[in-house]
Amino acid sequence: MRVLGILVLSLLIAGCATYARLLPKDYKGAVASIDDSFQRQSLSNANFFYIKLIDGKPIYHALVASSQASAGKGSRLITMGESRNVPVRPVKLYIVGQVHHAAIIGSILNSETNYIVEGEFEFTPEKDAKYLVNGSLSKDYSAVWIEDVNGNVVSNIIEKSSSSYVPKARMKDRSEKKKPSRKELFHNLTGGESERLVVSKIGNPDKVFKNEGNFFSGRAPNVTYEYDSLGKIQFSARDDIPLFIDKVIPIVKWSGNISSIKTQLKSSGEALQRYAKSYYQQSELQTDILDLIAAKIWEAKDTQSPYNVDAISWLCKVLGKSHNSRYRTLLENVARMANSNKLRKYAKSSLDLLPETKVEQFSVVNK
């Protein structure tokens, strides 16, 4: 309850705060940009990753923008992004990753999962570079950092973990710089990224659609960028100008290609839902593909996002439909250990479809 009280107080203060000007009006020096981000978990809550202070001074950020946009809308969370130019010199950044609910009652009912991680470090941006505040929030491990347009971490990582947490290989070593493909960049887009950051990652769209919104229905205006081979990106908009990512809608096309499936399984939320359902519609999947699906189920078994829970439940159904006994131990463990009642239920029903035969079991549960 102490954390909840601090959260409520901070939002009340944020509503009347004075925010620092980052650049003087006559500033003509080199700049870089840093975007905040969010990962929507449901219609009423999201994970936010943002800059709270620069050189000790409070700045306007995505959580404040979203709180203001959601005022008077009950439990409905209107997510908003925020981006700012910063001078190219050493700056002290105080960054935060936290779960946020639109309604205070949501925070109260979910007080044990209102994860938050925050801290300060010095960061020197490069001229004309574009950066993103990104992170991860969960019971065992939470972290927040600054990354470049390719998703490489370029700052200190502020992190918090439980005593039982075992670091994954990709969290242990972030020193190797990656150069993802355009498709991988598309699938790794997250809510709140600015239009300028998106274009720097994957280029200009093939088509643009503008929606003026509807005042009476409460539908906000938006602009959609369509990429022929990738999918659609819906941005919040003002005066027909696209601002920040609100939704990413990938093209769901079954290829059976291992590399493509690996990329697809890195997604989350509504995108992962679409992919999981498309896998279920396939008549037969090879064991190497089923192994990738099984690994994703195990990795995400503790998810609490309704979107992700539904996606992982569909992936359990994929294993059940396979009738491959190789996944009995995996599903037994998920049915017993998953945080979500729904996920435990679907893991159990999928397990019941697998014959009780002695075969080599998928071993991720033992790692």
C-alpha positions in Angstrom: 0.0 0.0 0.0 3.0 2.3 0.6 4.0 1.9 -3.1 0.4 2.6 -4.1 0.3 5.8 -2.0 3.5 7.0 -3.6 2.1 6.3 -7.0 -1.2 8.2 -6.4 0.7 11.1 -4.8 3.2 11.3 -7.7 0.3 11.4 -10.3 -1.5 14.2 -8.4 1.7 16.2 -8.2 2.4 15.5 -11.9 -0.9 17.1 -12.8 0.2 20.5 -11.6 4.0 20.2 -12.0 6.1 22.7 -13.9 8.3 21.0 -16.5 11.8 22.1 -17.4 12.7 23.4 -20.8 15.4 21.1 -22.2 16.7 23.5 -24.8 16.9 27.3 -24.7 14.7 29.0 -27.3 17.8 30.2 -29.2 19.7 26.9 -29.0 21.4 26.0 -32.3 23.7 23.2 -31.1 23.6 19.5 -32.0 20.7 17.5 -30.7 19.5 13.9 -30.4 16.0 12.6 -29.6 14.8 10.2 -26.9 11.3 8.6 -27.0 9.4 7.1 -24.1 7.5 3.8 -24.7 4.7 1.7 -23.3 3.5 -1.9 -23.6 -0.2 -2.1 -23.3 -1.3 -5.0 -21.1 -5.1 -4.5 -21.3 -7.7 -1.8 -22.0 -7.1 -0.4 -18.5 -3.3 -0.8 -17.8 0.1 -0.7 -19.5 3.8 -0.9 -18.7 5.4 2.6 -19.1 9.1 3.3 -19.7 10.0 7.0 -19.5 12.4 9.7 -18.5 11.3 11.4 -15.3 14.2 13.8 -14.7 17.0 15.3 -16.8 19.8 16.9 -14.9 17.6 16.7 -11.8 14.7 18.7 -13.4 11.3 17.2 -14.0 10.2 16.8 -17.6 7.0 16.0 -19.4 6.7 12.3 -20.1 4.4 9.6 -21.5 2.9 8.6 -18.2 1.8 12.1 -17.4 0.5 12.5 -21.0 -1.5 9.3 -20.7 -2.9 10.2 -17.3 -4.1 13.5 -18.6 -5.7 11.9 -21.7 -7.4 9.3 -19.6 -8.9 11.7 -17.1 -12.7 11.3 -16.8 -12.7 8.0 -18.7 -13.0 5.6 -15.8 -11.0 2.5 -16.1 -10.2 3.1 -19.8 -6.5 3.9 -20.3 -5.7 6.3 -23.2 -2.0 5.6 -23.9 0.0 8.5 -25.2 3.7 8.7 -26.2 6.2 11.5 -25.6 9.5 12.4 -27.3 12.0 15.2 -26.7 15.2 16.6 -28.2 18.2 16.7 -25.9 21.5 18.4 -26.2 24.5 16.4 -27.3 26.5 16.6 -24.1 26.6 14.5 -20.9 23.2 14.5 -19.2 21.9 12.8 -16.1 18.8 10.8 -16.9 16.5 9.5 -14.2 14.4 6.8 -16.0 11.5 4.7 -14.7 9.7 1.5 -15.7 6.4 1.0 -14.0 2.9 -0.6 -14.3 0.1 2.0 -14.5 -3.6 1.5 -14.2 -6.1 4.1 -15.5 -8.2 3.9 -12.4 -7.0 3.9 -8.8 -9.1 0.9 -8.0 -7.1 -1.1 -10.6 -3.9 -0.2 -8.7 -5.5 -1.2 -5.4 -6.8 -4.6 -6.7 -3.4 -5.3 -8.3 -1.2 -3.9 -5.6 1.1 -7.0 -5.7 1.9 -6.6 -9.4 2.4 -2.8 -9.5 6.1 -3.3 -10.5 8.4 -0.4 -10.6 12.1 0.1 -11.3 13.9 3.4 -11.4 17.3 5.0 -11.2 19.8 7.6 -12.6 22.9 7.5 -14.7 24.9 9.8 -16.9 24.4 9.4 -20.7 26.0 11.2 -23.6 23.8 11.0 -26.8 25.3 11.2 -30.3 24.5 13.9 -32.7 21.2 13.3 -34.7 20.8 9.9 -33.0 17.3 8.6 -32.1 16.8 6.6 -28.9 14.1 4.8 -27.0 13.5 4.2 -23.3 12.6 0.5 -23.1 12.4 -2.2 -20.5 10.8 -5.2 -18.9 8.6 -5.7 -15.8 7.8 -8.9 -14.0 7.7 -10.5 -10.6 11.2 -11.9 -10.9 13.0 -9.4 -13.0 12.4 -5.7 -13.9 14.7 -3.4 -15.9 14.7 -0.2 -17.8 17.3 1.2 -20.2 18.0 3.4 -23.3 18.4 1.7 -26.6 19.3 2.8 -30.2 17.3 2.4 -33.4 18.5 -1.2 -33.7 17.5 -2.2 -30.2 21.0 -2.2 -28.8 21.3 -1.1 -25.2 23.5 2.0 -25.1 23.1 3.0 -21.4 23.4 1.6 -18.0 20.6 -1.0 -17.2 18.6 -0.1 -14.1 17.4 -3.5 -12.8 15.7 -5.2 -9.9 15.4 -9.0 -9.5 14.2 -11.6 -7.0 16.6 -13.9 -5.2 15.4 -16.8 -7.3 15.9 -15.1 -10.6 18.3 -16.8 -13.1 19.5 -14.4 -15.8 18.8 -15.4 -19.4 21.7 -15.5 -21.8 20.4 -12.4 -23.7 20.3 -10.5 -20.4 23.8 -11.5 -19.4 25.6 -10.2 -22.4 24.4 -7.1 -24.3 27.8 -6.1 -25.5 27.4 -7.6 -29.0 25.8 -5.0 -31.3 23.0 -6.4 -33.4 21.8 -5.4 -36.8 18.3 -6.7 -37.1 16.4 -7.0 -40.4 13.7 -4.7 -41.4 11.1 -7.4 -40.5 12.7 -7.9 -37.1 12.6 -4.1 -36.5 8.9 -4.0 -37.4 8.1 -6.9 -35.0 10.0 -5.2 -32.2 8.2 -1.9 -32.4 6.6 -0.9 -29.2 3.8 1.5 -28.2 4.8 5.2 -27.9 7.5 5.3 -30.5 7.4 8.5 -32.4 6.7 8.6 -36.1 10.2 10.0 -36.8 11.8 7.0 -34.9 9.6 4.5 -36.8 10.6 6.0 -40.2 14.3 5.9 -39.2 13.9 2.2 -38.5 11.9 0.9 -41.4 11.5 3.7 -43.8 8.5 5.5 -45.3 5.2 3.7 -45.7 3.8 2.4 -48.9 0.3 3.8 -48.1 -1.1 6.3 -45.6 -4.6 6.4 -44.2 -6.0 9.2 -42.2 -9.0 8.9 -39.8 -10.4 12.2 -38.4 -12.0 10.4 -35.4 -15.4 11.0 -34.0 -16.1 13.4 -31.1 -19.5 11.8 -30.2 -18.2 8.3 -30.1 -15.0 9.3 -28.4 -12.9 7.8 -31.1 -9.6 9.7 -31.4 -8.1 10.7 -34.7 -5.3 8.5 -36.0 -3.0 8.0 -39.0 -2.2 4.5 -40.3 1.0 3.7 -42.1 0.8 0.5 -44.3 3.9 -1.4 -45.3 3.2 -3.9 -48.0 5.3 -6.8 -46.8 5.0 -6.1 -43.1 1.7 -4.8 -41.9 0.2 -1.6 -40.5 1.2 0.9 -37.8 -1.5 3.0 -36.2 -0.3 6.4 -34.8 -2.1 8.8 -32.6 -2.6 12.1 -34.5 -3.1 15.8 -34.3 -4.2 17.8 -37.3 -3.6 14.7 -39.5 0.0 14.6 -38.3 1.1 11.2 -37.0 2.5 11.3 -33.5 3.2 8.1 -31.6 2.5 4.4 -32.1 -0.8 3.3 -30.7 -1.0 -0.2 -32.3 1.1 -2.5 -34.6 -0.9 -4.9 -36.8 1.5 -7.3 -38.6 0.6 -9.3 -41.7 -0.2 -12.8 -40.5 1.0 -15.1 -43.3 2.0 -18.7 -42.7 5.3 -19.6 -44.3 6.6 -22.4 -42.1 10.0 -20.8 -42.2 11.9 -21.2 -38.9 13.5 -17.8 -39.1 10.2 -16.1 -39.6 8.5 -18.0 -36.8 11.4 -17.1 -34.4 10.8 -13.4 -35.3 7.0 -13.8 -34.8 7.4 -15.4 -31.5 9.4 -12.5 -30.2 6.3 -10.3 -30.4 3.7 -9.9 -27.7 0.1 -8.7 -27.1 -2.3 -8.5 -30.0 0.4 -9.4 -32.6 1.3 -12.6 -30.7 -2.4 -13.5 -30.5 -2.8 -13.3 -34.2 0.3 -15.5 -34.8 -0.8 -18.1 -32.2 -4.2 -18.5 -33.8 -2.6 -18.8 -37.3 -0.4 -21.6 -35.9 -3.5 -23.4 -34.6 -5.1 -23.3 -38.0 -2.2 -25.3 -39.6 -2.9 -29.0 -40.2 0.5 -30.2 -39.0 3.6 -28.6 -37.6 7.2 -30.0 -37.6 8.8 -30.8 -34.2 11.4 -28.0 -34.6 8.5 -25.5 -34.9 6.7 -27.0 -32.0 9.8 -26.8 -29.9 10.0 -23.0 -30.6 6.3 -22.7 -29.5 7.0 -24.8 -26.4 9.9 -22.5 -25.5 7.8 -19.4 -25.9 5.1 -21.0 -23.6 7.6 -21.7 -20.9 9.2 -18.2 -21.2 5.9 -16.5 -20.9 4.1 -18.7 -18.4 4.2 -16.0 -15.8 2.6 -13.3 -18.0 -0.2 -11.3 -16.5 -1.2 -9.3 -19.6 -4.6 -10.5 -20.8 -3.4 -10.2 -24.4 -0.4 -12.4 -23.7 -2.3 -14.9 -21.6 -4.7 -15.5 -24.5 -1.9 -15.8 -26.9 0.0 -18.4 -24.8 -3.3 -20.3 -24.2 -3.6 -20.6 -28.0 0.0 -21.9 -28.2 -0.9 -24.5 -25.6 -3.7 -25.5 -27.8 -1.3 -25.9 -30.7 0.7 -28.4 -28.7 -2.4 -30.3 -27.7 -3.5 -30.4 -31.3 -0.2 -31.9 -32.3 -0.8 -35.1 -30.1 2.9 -35.1 -29.6 3.7 -36.6 -26.1 7.1 -34.8 -26.2 5.3 -31.8 -24.5 3.5 -33.6 -21.6 6.1 -32.5 -19.0 6.0 -28.9 -20.2 2.2 -28.7 -20.1 2.1 -30.4 -16.7 4.4 -27.7 -15.3 2.5 -24.9 -17.0 -0.8 -26.2 -15.7 0.7 -26.3 -12.2 2.9 -23.1 -12.2 1.4 -20.5 -14.5 0.1 -17.3 -12.8 -3.1 -17.1 -14.8 -6.0 -19.4 -14.1 -7.0 -19.3 -17.8 -3.5 -20.3 -18.8 -3.4 -23.2 -16.3 -6.8 -24.3 -17.6 -5.7 -24.4 -21.2 -2.4 -26.1 -20.4 -4.4 -28.8 -18.6 -6.9 -29.3 -21.4 -4.1 -29.4 -24.0 -2.2 -31.9 -21.8 -5.3 -34.2 -21.8 -4.9 -34.5 -25.6 -1.4 -35.9 -25.5 -1.0 -39.7 -25.2 0.7 -41.0 -22.0 3.6 -42.7 -23.9 7.3 -42.8 -22.9 9.2 -40.4 -25.2 12.0 -37.9 -24.8 10.5 -34.8 -23.2 11.1 -31.2 -24.2 13.8 -30.2 -21.8 13.4 -26.4 -21.3 11.6 -27.0 -18.0 14.8 -28.5 -16.6 17.0 -25.6 -17.5 
